[in-house]
Amino acid sequence: MRALRKVTAGPGLELVEVAEPECGDKDVKVRVLRAGLCGTDLHLEQWDDWAAEKVRVPMTIGHEFFGEVVEVGADVDHIAVGDRVSGEGHVVCGFCRNCRAGRRHLCHHTIGIGVDRDGAFADYVVIPATNAWVQEADLDPELGALFDPLGNAVHTALQWPVVGEDVVVTGAGPIGVMATAVVRHAGARRICVTDLSAERLALAKAAGADLVVDVSAGGTLREAQEALGMAEGFDIGLEMSGSPGAVEDMLANMNHGGRVALLGLPKDRYAIDWGRVITHMITLRGIYGREMYETWYLMGSVLATSPQLRSAVSSVITGRYAARDWQSAFDEARSGQGGKVVLDWS
């Protein structure tokens, strides 16, 4: 089969022919139809310090995908050949304290598909059956491939009730745009989104933002508050950028008692004004991945009941490429100007 692999410990990837993966007794084998590019994949292609420390080559990368089940293991009785599935990208141990308590997203021994084990940038991928989320038979494959990043957006956006609250989102990448659509659907009062890209800010505006701020043009959240007629600061902050400057501006414009969910991963350590966090009684919560599998139920429910939200989520896809054109897909994703980029493996 074809597979996009990290063949050597250095920059770059190769589309190569490899043997199809074998399906274990508790696994399912999936024919990949669509797979989305993530920031993690860009790190792996570039081979930065994190990738060099984390990944053992050779490795097939990719973890956001949708496909059709072609084989099920002997011990699998809840999934059938022909089912169409999205994949949960985190494989958990099932035995640590958090797993046994039903908090699998907090597993101490999480293994990442496409990072620690072969992933979905391939014609076929094998995953534990428990990681396969069966979708409606007629679900658009592109939308199915978004469920992993959509889970990040939903999990982050709904950390706290947002009904009637003023929300700021820093970072208008695909997850930030989807989070904007989610908090709009969930009843937020005012939504402000910041980014460096006019194209991405346009996506956020279309997804439901009341105001977008182009930081590259000198825009600030203080000015945004004035434009929105706010007097006390934002109630909820969703940090999606990993930018120290974005975090600083957010914290400087949170209301007393404000709550901030941080999903964006920074490249390096950076300083935080802890005096402001303490005296303004701001809550900071780190977010990684999704709740398994409560977030998946929430995603399915909100998309099924809201055609508008479904349309807004799908709108984040701005790049579509055949698998053989993977380099062009990576170049677009790395530009930071558009939305989600999807590879067609069908």
MINUVEX-54250 format. One line per 4 residues: number of its first residue (from 1); their letters; for each residue x, y, z of N, C-alpha, C. Coordinates in steps of 0.001 Angstrom, whole numbers, plus 500000, padded with zeros to 6 digits. Each point is the difference from the previous one (the first is absolute). Layout:
residues N
NUM = A = X,Y,Z,X,Y,Z,X,Y,Z; ... $
end
This chain:
residues 346
1 = MRAL = 500849,498814,500000,499151,501186,500000,500891,501245,500000; 499394,501164,499684,500701,501271,500110,499981,500480,501451; 501087,500635,500410,500064,500581,501341,500945,501181,499978; 499592,501089,500646,500844,501182,500140,500759,499863,501307 $
5 = RKVT = 501321,499794,499876,500776,499586,501168,501188,500919,500267; 500318,500053,501275,501263,500554,500446,500996,498845,499920; 500836,500017,498957,500882,498870,499715,501328,500129,500729; 500505,501228,500102,501264,500235,500679,499828,501089,501046 $
9 = AGPG = 500927,500031,500940,499944,500973,501094,500514,501352,499522; 499147,500695,499246,500361,501311,499470,498808,500616,499304; 500155,501220,499475,498891,500670,499327,499493,499220,498803; 498698,500148,499716,499418,499398,498820,499198,498743,500272 $
13 = LELV = 499208,499602,498989,499200,498783,500025,500139,499327,498642; 499590,498733,499934,500023,499286,498732,498707,499204,499850; 499427,500043,498792,498851,499157,499672,500547,498711,499425; 499849,498911,500761,500652,498741,499643,498986,498860,499996 $
17 = EVAE = 500431,498866,499471,499205,498775,500039,500450,499159,501188; 499036,499592,500828,500294,499151,501159,498941,498910,500085; 500246,499002,500808,499027,498931,500205,498778,500539,500741; 498826,499473,499687,498795,500395,500727,500116,499563,501456 $
21 = PECG = 499463,500796,500932,500075,499628,501416,499082,498817,500297; 500399,499189,500977,499201,498850,500407,499021,500395,501096; 498808,499429,499939,498933,500310,500953,500048,499010,501162; 500194,500513,501217,500015,499145,501178,498600,499632,500461 $
25 = DKDV = 499912,499139,500999,498704,499495,500462,499088,501103,500532; 500574,501071,500549,499195,501079,500577,500016,501258,499138; 500420,499844,498736,500179,501137,499117,498972,500033,498883; 500004,501104,499273,499305,500088,498721,500986,500556,498977 $
29 = KVRV = 499852,499539,498775,500813,500501,498895,499118,500898,499153; 500485,501224,499743,499188,501026,499348,500653,500410,498676; 499193,500007,498932,500451,500581,498735,499788,501499,500093; 501081,500747,499983,499934,501438,500213,499412,500679,498759 $
33 = LRAG = 499012,500862,500230,499400,500781,498926,500502,501441,500007; 500022,500623,501167,500504,501362,500143,500834,500079,501278; 501020,500874,499961,500836,500228,501176,500399,501460,500042; 499873,500609,501177,500298,501409,500160,501402,500240,500524 $
37 = LCGT = 500603,501097,499558,501304,500408,500501,499845,500799,501281; 500902,499740,500930,499988,500638,501314,501355,500656,500234; 500053,500920,500959,501276,500604,500358,501034,498969,500403; 499554,498907,500624,500918,498932,500369,500704,499441,498775 $
41 = DLHL = 499262,499826,498901,500595,499468,498775,501055,500946,499439; 499773,501309,500153,500990,500975,499535,501276,499915,500830; 499857,499790,501303,501174,499810,500853,500785,498762,499553; 499274,498939,499677,500667,498762,499614,500700,500141,498660 $
45 = EQWD = 499371,500676,499056,500658,500219,498704,501257,500844,500181; 499895,501034,500797,501129,500915,500204,501111,499354,500819; 499618,499064,500867,500939,499296,500887,500668,500977,500966; 499144,500672,500807,500526,500903,501008,500425,499200,501232 $
49 = DWAA = 500391,500705,501047,500531,499313,501187,498965,499070,500612; 498736,500450,500018,498948,499141,500565,499868,498715,499208; 499967,500100,498675,499836,498821,499157,501185,499056,500163; 501204,500565,500030,501191,499178,500118,500023,499220,501309 $
53 = EKVR = 499456,500597,501047,499966,499327,501301,498879,498977,500090; 498891,500270,499287,498790,499209,500176,499915,498792,499083; 500407,500134,498738,499671,499012,498976,501174,499076,499717; 499693,498721,499828,500983,498998,499594,499695,499593,498570 $
57 = VPMT = 500937,500251,499112,499784,499699,498577,500361,498537,499720; 499415,499422,498915,499013,500605,499098,498609,500026,500635; 499182,500998,499586,498674,500169,500574,499070,500623,498963; 498818,499386,499827,498957,500617,499188,499274,501006,500871 $
61 = IGHE = 499892,501241,499542,499402,501044,500825,498524,500188,499646; 499338,500942,500670,498593,500305,499746,499073,499397,501038; 499089,500823,500537,499106,499490,501040,498561,500519,499888; 499728,500905,499078,498626,500472,499792,499458,499312,498745 $
65 = FFGE = 499022,499102,500165,499608,499246,498808,498567,499480,500094; 499516,499590,498830,498691,499371,499849,500136,498937,498932; 499350,498848,500226,500098,498939,499007,498987,498900,500210; 500172,498945,499247,499080,498859,500011,500690,498773,500584 $
69 = VVEV = 499323,499339,500926,500552,498803,500626,500006,498849,498990; 501177,499385,499827,500117,498876,499060,500291,498684,500705; 500357,500066,501288,500278,498779,500763,499825,500295,501475; 499442,499031,500745,499865,500145,501451,500654,498813,500682 $
73 = GADV = 500564,500250,501171,500654,498943,500757,499018,498997,500586; 500529,498845,500383,499167,498906,500504,499236,500379,501258; 500524,500923,500801,499355,500376,501261,499126,501251,499879; 499769,500475,498791,499228,501234,499791,498579,499639,499608 $
77 = DHIA = 499024,500504,500774,498608,499653,499712,499090,501211,499846; 500548,501216,500071,499162,501198,499904,500258,500799,498725; 500897,499525,499155,500302,500648,498725,500000,498928,498919; 499475,500342,498842,499887,499031,498907,500733,500503,498767 $
81 = VGDR = 500405,499059,499161,500582,500367,498713,498978,500834,499228; 500470,501094,499421,499117,500911,499284,499620,501231,500794; 500137,499943,501330,499743,501196,500808,500972,501100,499615; 499514,501232,500048,500860,501150,499757,500311,500661,501331 $
85 = VSGE = 501285,500295,500201,500446,500415,501328,500957,501181,499931; 499957,500812,501047,501071,500943,500306,500862,499366,501077; 501224,500481,500125,500909,499394,500965,500384,500934,501121; 499917,499513,501239,500559,500708,501150,501512,499756,499983 $
89 = GHVV = 500768,501086,499964,501443,499886,499794,500813,499626,501214; 499404,499930,501185,500733,499667,501211,499642,498588,500456; 500988,499148,500071,499811,498632,500480,500420,499958,501463; 499087,499597,500883,500263,500045,501442,500186,498598,500550 $
93 = CGFC = 500574,499940,501212,500381,498697,500553,498822,499216,500556; 498998,500703,500571,498844,499325,500578,500195,499537,501438; 501230,500181,500563,500279,499432,501319,500499,501005,501026; 500438,501188,499561,500471,500979,500980,498812,500540,500798 $
97 = RNCR = 500288,500770,501017,498938,500505,500878,498962,500793,499215; 500465,500888,499123,499051,500826,499251,499149,499168,499053; 500606,499047,499315,499219,499151,499091,498930,499233,500768; 500366,499424,501126,499044,499211,500776,498901,500864,500607 $
101 = AGRR = 500293,501299,500157,498999,500916,500546,499136,500612,498907; 500216,499577,498759,499219,500537,498899,500531,501303,499434; 501233,500359,500372,500621,501232,499501,501108,499640,499014; 499611,499330,498921,501003,499457,499095,500817,501062,499292 $
105 = HLCH = 499440,501203,499835,500774,501062,499358,501159,500461,500873; 500033,499563,501257,501080,500336,500918,500959,498831,500225; 499954,499010,499137,500840,498801,500146,501483,500364,500057; 500708,499389,500926,501429,500256,500168,500838,499342,498904 $
109 = HTIG = 499419,499078,499269,500780,499208,499041,499446,500136,498587; 499459,501152,499668,499382,500215,498689,501017,499829,498872; 499568,499293,498962,500800,499810,498789,499282,500691,498852; 500732,500794,499229,499394,500742,498912,500100,499268,498668 $
113 = IGVD = 498846,499829,499339,499996,499452,498645,500708,500997,499085; 500892,499498,499165,500748,500866,499105,501183,500682,500649; 500235,499715,501282,501146,500549,500715,500779,498868,500665; 499302,499207,500817,500629,498890,500706,499750,498648,499318 $
117 = RDGA = 499028,499969,499099,499704,498792,499221,499514,500459,498623; 500089,499099,499020,499683,500383,498626,498615,500600,499886; 499919,501070,499182,498788,500786,499916,499232,499849,498710; 499243,501049,499677,498927,499908,499014,500311,500668,498662 $
121 = FADY = 501206,500518,499796,500359,500480,498672,500435,498791,499179; 499008,499178,499680,500263,498730,499321,498683,499476,499445; 500094,498992,499150,498782,499390,499468,499224,499273,501086; 500716,499430,500977,499354,499271,501098,500671,500347,501317 $
125 = VVIP = 499209,500009,501065,500520,500184,501341,499288,499023,500922; 500731,499466,500967,499429,499116,501018,500001,500741,501334; 498839,499995,500665,499862,500636,501303,499217,499077,500921; 500109,500185,501319,499137,499238,500906,498533,500283,499685 $
129 = ATNA = 499169,498985,500076,498577,500183,499700,499370,501054,500902; 500506,500135,501216,499467,501000,500916,500291,501424,499530; 500937,500167,499083,500340,501319,499481,499242,500354,498729; 499172,499091,499508,499231,500255,498788,498613,500499,500371 $
133 = WVQE = 499636,501163,499477,498693,500600,500274,499135,499825,498760; 498978,499150,500092,499148,499706,498844,499130,501213,499696; 500020,500414,498732,499241,501150,499546,498808,499563,499148; 499153,500978,499673,498891,499736,499091,500556,499559,498647 $
137 = ADLD = 499297,499105,499348,500497,499444,498746,500164,501050,498918; 499189,501065,500053,500041,501014,498948,500787,501248,500401; 500763,499930,501093,500768,501163,500432,501056,500354,498955; 500121,501280,499701,501026,500479,499082,501377,499597,500552 $
141 = PELG = 500824,499294,499214,501314,499580,500500,500861,501149,500510; 499881,501169,499371,500794,501142,500470,499587,500419,501408; 498700,500035,500249,499528,500337,501338,500426,498923,500994; 499954,498745,499583,500429,498923,500879,501449,500119,500413 $
145 = ALFD = 500846,500522,499099,501420,500159,500306,500261,501148,500961; 498986,500845,500231,500165,501148,500894,499679,499680,501456; 499507,498809,500279,499513,499736,501347,501100,500049,501053; 501220,499636,499660,501087,500103,500967,500256,501461,500376 $
149 = PLGN = 500292,500903,499044,500190,501404,500396,498728,500661,500504; 498845,499614,499469,498747,500542,500525,499847,499626,501467; 500441,498815,500368,499960,499603,501405,500825,500919,500870; 501183,500407,499499,500804,500967,500744,499238,501301,500189 $
153 = AVHT = 499349,500446,498917,499260,501265,500059,498831,499917,500975; 499233,498926,499923,498837,499839,500873,500438,499867,501462; 501013,499187,500242,500479,499783,501367,500490,501310,500614; 500718,500799,499204,500510,501272,500503,498874,501014,500194 $
157 = ALQW = 499142,500113,498990,498958,501029,500018,498978,499793,501107; 499765,498754,500386,498946,499705,500965,500543,499622,501380; 501205,500481,500319,500524,499775,501347,499109,500634,501056; 499386,501127,499645,499110,500699,500916,498772,500459,499224 $
161 = PVVG = 498878,500237,500684,498825,500529,499300,500328,501342,499348; 499556,500184,498770,500286,501241,499282,498740,500804,499709; 498838,499531,500456,498750,500717,499732,500077,501408,500593; 499827,501011,499147,500008,501381,500450,501358,500554,500353 $
165 = EDVV = 501067,499247,499732,501342,500440,500372,500716,500654,498815; 500966,500860,500315,500857,500604,498987,501254,499142,499861; 500258,499548,498775,501043,498998,499742,501052,500584,499067; 501268,499761,500328,501094,500356,499108,500731,498724,499592 $
169 = VTGA = 500276,499878,498707,500736,498864,499438,501282,500545,499391; 501153,499562,500501,501273,500429,499422,500524,498876,499120; 500040,500261,498691,500441,499010,499026,498840,499529,499152; 500013,500373,498703,498902,499644,499093,500406,498914,499022 $
173 = GPIG = 500814,499048,500489,500229,498802,499212,498724,499182,499947; 500036,498826,499366,498775,499196,499877,499304,499731,501331; 500757,499683,501049,499374,499695,501286,499415,501264,500617; 500690,501135,499873,499464,501250,500509,498717,500408,499290 $
177 = VMAT = 499953,499786,498686,498786,500328,499246,498853,499090,500417; 500282,498691,500139,498941,499082,500425,499537,500321,501417; 500917,500381,500881,499607,500381,501364,499117,501238,499980; 500285,500925,499092,499151,501185,499848,498577,499597,499645 $
181 = AVVR = 499871,499075,499051,498670,499535,499600,499296,499288,501152; 500756,499259,500795,499405,499249,501109,499472,500946,501076; 500799,501005,500403,499523,500898,501063,498861,500891,499501; 499988,500302,498705,498843,500714,499457,498754,499128,500108 $
185 = HAGA = 500121,498732,499637,498879,499068,500102,499557,499835,501457; 500961,500067,500931,499708,499746,501414,499475,501220,500747; 499895,501146,499316,499336,501137,500624,500873,501117,500508; 501258,500092,499529,500852,501107,500423,499389,501338,499590 $
189 = RRIC = 500287,501056,500778,499455,501321,499692,500867,500688,498933; 501217,500355,500365,500922,500610,499037,501188,499063,499803; 500480,499899,498763,501157,499159,499688,501001,500835,499223; 501227,500044,500507,501091,500695,499332,501108,499001,499701 $
193 = VTDL = 500559,500049,498788,501051,499065,499579,501202,500790,499504; 501197,499597,500435,501228,500654,499553,500862,499038,499200; 500771,500543,499060,500941,499188,499215,500893,500952,499207; 501011,499404,499328,500905,500755,499148,499594,499942,498533 $
197 = SAER = 499033,499137,499662,499625,499748,498616,498614,500551,499696; 499926,500882,499006,498703,500548,499600,499094,498908,499448; 500584,499036,499287,499202,498912,499431,499364,499160,501103; 500777,499674,501018,499450,499209,501091,498983,500786,500816 $
201 = LALA = 500227,501289,500172,499035,500820,500718,498675,500086,499243; 500071,499964,498670,498766,499985,499207,499218,498721,500254; 500696,498873,500158,499327,498742,500331,499327,500096,501368; 500707,500615,500960,499436,500148,501341,498769,500902,499985 $
205 = KAAG = 500055,501054,499219,498848,500904,499891,498797,499250,499437; 500236,499203,498968,498912,499229,499394,499459,498949,500952; 500836,499527,500926,499582,498967,500944,499220,500547,501177; 499935,501350,500136,499178,500554,501066,500639,501049,500869 $
209 = ADLV = 501258,500372,499729,500641,501038,500815,499323,501343,499783; 499797,500745,501086,499452,501349,499888,501063,500987,499552; 501247,499745,500401,501094,500911,499678,501277,499172,499857; 500797,500317,498988,501300,499351,499832,501078,501061,500079 $
213 = VDVS = 501159,499614,500529,501101,500932,500226,501236,499473,499291; 500514,500778,499044,501220,499652,499278,501191,500532,500790; 500651,499115,500741,501116,500411,500849,501163,500489,499156; 500163,499450,498789,501104,500434,499141,499860,501450,499582 $
217 = AGGT = 498786,500523,500059,499750,501409,499653,499969,500891,501242; 500386,499440,501158,500065,500791,501224,498752,499968,500850; 499018,499190,499643,498777,499928,500779,500225,499393,501376; 499225,500451,500986,500124,499499,501375,498624,499666,500560 $
221 = LREA = 499994,499199,501049,498740,499652,500648,499434,501181,500790; 500844,500912,500439,499494,501197,500670,499136,500808,499043; 500476,500156,498784,499219,500704,498991,498737,499227,499649; 500117,498662,499994,498831,499167,499695,498926,500182,501056 $
225 = QEAL = 500408,500066,501267,499022,500230,501066,499238,501304,499781; 500717,501033,499632,499352,501293,499763,499033,499915,498829; 500415,499304,498941,499141,499879,498820,498734,499217,500312; 500097,499046,500928,498852,499169,500357,499168,500597,501130 $
229 = GMAE = 500426,501122,500535,499260,500637,501079,500143,499286,501325; 501149,499362,500230,500230,499259,501233,500705,500874,501023; 499713,499723,501281,500567,500823,501063,500868,499213,500974; 499822,498684,500092,500649,499250,501074,500935,498894,499534 $
233 = GFDI = 500052,499688,498726,500888,498949,499533,499239,498751,499582; 500716,499104,499334,499393,498774,499496,499812,498981,501125; 498917,499264,499910,499677,499005,501027,500712,498672,499753; 500080,499610,498712,500575,498715,499610,501082,500244,498955 $
237 = GLEM = 501162,499378,500179,501078,500074,499025,500334,498614,499476; 500133,499883,498683,500386,498745,499352,501301,500258,499253; 501107,499471,500503,501313,500279,499438,500377,498857,499052; 500057,500315,498695,500230,498992,498968,501296,500221,499221 $
241 = SGSP = 500772,501019,500342,501123,500402,499157,501358,499484,500456; 500187,499825,501304,501326,499673,500517,500941,501185,499992; 499457,501199,499789,500819,501208,499911,500089,500700,501355; 501206,500241,500516,500121,500717,501276,499337,501367,499967 $
245 = GAVE = 500123,500718,498871,499377,501307,499892,498491,499928,500086; 499411,498963,499373,498551,499835,500044,499530,499711,501421; 500750,499168,500727,499638,499683,501379,500089,501246,500872; 501044,500793,499807,500168,501230,500787,498843,500955,499761 $
249 = DMLA = 499629,500190,498728,498911,500920,499683,498675,499471,500552; 499798,498687,499932,498768,499410,500528,499891,500232,501501; 501059,499653,500738,499947,500121,501455,499805,501453,500430; 500541,500936,499216,499862,501411,500337,498586,500517,499762 $
253 = NMNH = 499161,499192,499340,498651,500455,499660,498912,499052,500488; 500336,499172,501004,498994,499131,500597,499298,500694,501152; 498736,499702,500167,499231,500503,501129,500508,499376,501301; 499739,500620,501115,500294,499367,501284,499211,498691,500080 $
257 = GGRV = 500686,498933,500358,499347,498701,500026,499909,499349,498636; 500695,500563,499011,499982,499430,498658,500592,498601,499966; 499595,499238,498992,500449,498612,499877,500607,499797,498625; 501207,499404,499972,500763,499857,498766,500338,498533,499775 $
261 = ALLG = 499663,499500,498820,500382,498647,499585,501118,500127,498981; 501115,499317,500257,501183,500120,499144,500230,498705,499235; 499826,500062,498677,500239,498851,499127,501264,500173,499165; 500313,501233,499607,501156,500241,499140,501303,499646,500686 $
265 = LPKD = 500856,499251,499299,501285,499569,500562,501097,500984,499602; 500684,500612,500946,501103,500908,499667,501259,499223,499640; 500877,500648,499231,501274,499374,499657,500966,500036,501179; 499949,501054,500783,500932,500185,501110,499249,500474,501243 $
269 = RYAI = 500679,499972,501125,499431,500546,501223,499880,501517,499890; 499021,500568,500730,499855,501445,499994,499428,500456,501338; 500184,501286,500275,499577,500563,501277,498507,500317,499982; 499374,499864,501161,498599,500371,500210,499928,500962,501175 $
273 = DWGR = 499136,500991,499899,499793,500959,501084,499166,499322,501090; 500681,499263,500866,499282,499248,501030,499326,500917,501009; 500532,501220,500179,499327,500943,500888,498598,500311,499508; 499857,500181,498682,498667,500255,499442,499118,498764,500146 $
277 = VITH = 500559,498821,499723,499205,498778,500125,499443,499870,501413; 500838,500307,500989,499585,499846,501396,499020,501087,500417; 500354,501261,499756,499155,501088,500487,498688,500111,499241; 499973,499534,498744,498766,499996,499221,499265,498666,500094 $
281 = MITL = 500580,499092,500782,499363,498694,500270,499633,499276,498703; 500968,499959,499090,499798,499379,498695,500325,498508,500091; 499135,499180,499440,500226,498557,499946,500641,499631,498669; 501116,499272,500058,500671,499495,498808,499876,498482,499967 $
285 = RGIY = 499587,499463,498864,499854,498546,499882,500639,499520,498699; 500946,499087,500118,500624,499409,498824,499093,498948,499381; 499973,499963,498653,499154,499068,499262,500868,499215,499035; 499790,498691,499955,500736,499158,499061,499064,498918,499481 $
289 = GREM = 499684,500072,498725,499140,498978,499406,498536,500189,500340; 499322,498886,500180,498558,499986,500219,499668,499070,501166; 498809,500131,500558,499547,499019,500983,499536,498756,499248; 500497,498879,500413,499623,498730,499369,498977,499282,500886 $
293 = YETW = 498743,499937,499531,499595,500440,498667,498837,500984,500071; 499891,500701,501106,498908,500943,500169,500026,501082,498924; 501208,500494,499670,500084,501039,498977,499490,499494,498657; 500247,498726,499694,499533,499436,498730,498467,499983,499945 $
297 = YLMG = 499351,499684,501113,498541,500054,500037,499506,501436,499794; 500671,500956,500642,499609,501394,499840,500143,500443,498545; 501108,499627,499367,500208,500388,498603,498883,499475,499112; 499707,498717,500145,498953,499415,499173,498654,500651,500221 $
301 = SVLA = 499700,500326,501246,498699,500588,500322,499854,501402,499436; 501022,500848,500211,499870,501380,499548,499992,500093,498482; 500765,499151,499327,500002,500041,498540,498681,499486,499434; 499414,499005,500662,498736,499445,499512,498839,500963,500186 $
305 = TSPQ = 500096,500872,501004,498868,500888,500315,500177,501408,499460; 501159,500300,499413,500248,501361,499533,500642,499997,498616; 499190,500111,498951,500578,500110,498645,500946,501190,499867; 499724,501092,500717,500870,501165,499923,501379,499684,500559 $
309 = LRSA = 500046,499310,501134,501282,499642,500582,500734,499012,499095; 499259,499068,499444,500593,499017,499085,500670,500713,498828; 499311,501003,499453,500540,500759,498886,501231,500803,500423; 499940,500591,501193,501127,500790,500487,501228,499141,500211 $
313 = VSSV = 499818,498792,500536,501130,499093,500220,500609,499592,498661; 499166,499636,499036,500507,499577,498695,500738,501124,499291; 499625,501248,500288,500594,501143,499296,501471,500200,500329; 500499,499360,501054,501413,500187,500345,500914,499297,499008 $
317 = ITGR = 499471,499088,499182,500826,499319,499005,500189,500929,498806; 501233,500416,499794,500302,500901,498884,500991,499389,499015; 500584,498859,500356,500955,499345,499112,499693,498532,499857; 499884,499532,498747,499701,498592,499725,501008,499477,498982 $
321 = YAAR = 500703,498925,500357,501056,499486,499141,499929,498476,499914; 500368,499474,498828,500200,498558,499888,501228,499627,500823; 500025,498764,500488,501105,499572,500852,501354,500173,499314; 500042,499794,498692,501277,500125,499290,500527,501436,500020 $
325 = DWQS = 499120,500964,500255,500397,501407,500034,500215,500471,501432; 500475,499112,500836,500129,500291,501418,500917,501191,500281; 501045,500190,499185,500911,501105,500271,499310,501339,499834; 499161,500134,498967,499244,501241,499818,499045,500217,501164 $
329 = AFDE = 499408,498909,500497,499096,500096,501150,500746,500507,501228; 501188,499460,500242,500789,500445,501147,500426,501454,499842; 500356,500392,498779,500410,501385,499773,498852,500960,500321; 498778,499646,499588,498859,500866,500303,499735,500052,501499 $
333 = ARSG = 500048,498834,500652,499740,499975,501440,501040,500810,500759; 501245,499947,499537,501064,500706,500701,499931,501511,499792; 499318,500440,498952,499909,501434,499720,499268,500757,501093; 499107,499321,500727,499255,500644,501076,498971,500990,499526 $
337 = QGGK = 499618,499927,498732,499074,500986,499447,498584,499468,499819; 499853,498711,499798,498679,499447,499753,499481,499205,501183; 499037,499105,499707,499415,499174,501037,500581,498595,499979; 499135,499015,500152,500422,498613,500052,500340,499485,498605 $
341 = VVLD = 501051,499200,499917,500431,499359,498765,499753,498502,500121; 499376,499413,498981,499596,498588,500047,500624,499244,498824; 500505,498798,500277,500528,499101,498973,498944,498970,499629; 499824,499777,498707,499057,499005,499481,500766,498724,499689 $
345 = WS = 499729,498933,500750,500667,498713,499811,499129,499011,499235; 498822,500443,499567,499082,499040,499362,500395,499666,498566 $
end
